[in-house]
Amino acid sequence: MSAVEAKLAELGLTLPDVVPPLAAYQPAVQSGPYVFTAGQLPMVDGKLPVTGKVGAEVTPEEAKDLARICALNALAAVKSVAGDLDRVARVVKVVGFVASAADFTGPAGRPQRRQRAARRGPGREGRPRAERGRRGGAAAGRAGGGRDPGGADPAVGPPAGR
């Protein structure tokens, strides 16, 4: 079991099986040293546990649980191409979409909270900011500053096809 999965287990969480795509996309693909995910819906056993908009058919508490399922599905997709979550050096960007009722004024920070949690990662809580690296975002770099001369990258290992 990887250190990341051990940390998830401490939190009472387990990685699900990778959710098969519902359209013409792959749940995760590796391009060079990066892994990109797509289409991470809160699927459980091949079904959406609840549908609707937050503030109407879906409560904020249910939405929080559904966001957690999406995050776990994304991690499972990453593991399916990276092989081991311990090979992931950094989460560069998290994008989340929440459908809410027109009159819903509750907290909208669920995707942002997932991104902050992903940035911290296992074992990063007590480290000074300088040791944790730059803030996340689309332009964030990889740990180790890039590729080594042998073509491997510390972010997720050797590029595809090698």
N, C-alpha and C positions, 0 to 999 in steps of 0.2 A: 504494500500500500504506500502511495506517495505521501510526502509530508502535507501536501495540500489536501488530499483526501482524508488524512488523519485529522487535520484541523477541522474539516467539514464534519467528520464523525464526532469530534468533541462538541460541536455545535448541534448535534443531533440530525445532521443532514447527510444524505447519500446522493451520489450521482445516478441519475436515471439512465436508461438506455437512450441512445440517440434517437430523436424523433425523426421519422422519415419525412422528407419534404412533401409539402402539399401542392407544390407547383414546380415550375422549371427552375429550380435553384438547388444548390448543395447546402446542407446545414453548416458546413465549414470547409474551407479550402486553404491550402498553404501556398503562398506565393513568396518565393525566396525565404527570408527568415520570419515572415509574418503569417499569422493565421487570421483569416477573416470569417466571421460568422454572419448568418442571415436567417431571417424567418423564424426567430425563436419565440414561438407562441407558448402560452402556459399549458401545453398538452400533457395529459396524464393518461397513460394507458391508451394512447391513440385518440383521446377525446378532449375537448375543452370542458373543464369542470363547470364553468359558468360562462354565460355570454351576456352582453349588455354594456351599458355605460356606467362609469363610476358616478355615484350620486343619484342614480336612477335604479337600475336593476342590480347593480353591484355596489356593495358597501365599501367604504375606504379600507376596512379591515380585510375584506376579501381581496381587494386590489393589491394590498401589501403581500398577501400570500401568493397571489398570482404572479407578482413581480419576482418573488423568490423562486418560483417554479421556472420562470423564463431564464433567470440567471443560472440556475442549475442545469437547465437544458443547454444553454450556451456553453457552460463548462464541459458538459458531456460531449458536445460537438467539437470543441477544441481538443479534448483528450483523444477523440477518434482520429484526428490527423496528426497531432503532436506525439501521441504515444504515451506520454506521461506529463501530467500537469506540472511536475517539478521542473520541466524543461522550459517553462514559460517564465521569462525574466520580468516582463512588464505587461500590464494591460494599457494599451495606448488610448483607446477610445471606447466609450460605451454610449450607445444611442438607444433610447427607449421612447415608445409612443404609448400614450394613455388616452383612451376614448372616454370623455367625460360628458355628463349632461350639461346643457347650456347654462343652467343655474347653479352648477356645482362650484363652490368656492373653497373647498377643503384644500389640504396640502397637496401640492403638485410635485413634491420633491422625491418621489419614489425612484425614478431612474437615476437622479443625481446621487441619492444615497447608495445605490448599487455601485456607481462609479467610484465614490469615495471608498467604499469597502474593498472594491477590487484594487484600487491604488495601494491601500494599506497592505493587503496580502498577508499571508501567514508569516509571523515573526517580524513584521515591520513596525508594530505598534510603538515600541520604545526607542526606535532609532531617531537620531537627530535628522532634521529635514535635509541637510547637506548629504547625508548618507543614503537617504531614500531616493534621491534623484529629483529631476524637475517635475513640476506638476503635470498631470495627464492632459491629453488633448491630441488633436490630429497631428501636431508637429513633434510630439515627444519622441525622443530617440530610444535606441535599444541599450540595454545594459552592456557595458564593455566597449561602447563606442563604434560598433560596426563589425564587419566581417573580418575574420582572421585570414592570413594568407592561404590557408588550406581550403577555404570556401565554407567552413562551418560557421555558424553564428550562434552566440550564446543565447539568443532569444528563444529559438525553438529547435536548434540543431542543424544538421546539414540540409541544404536545399533539396527539393524534390528531385529525384532522378540521379542522385549520387549515392 
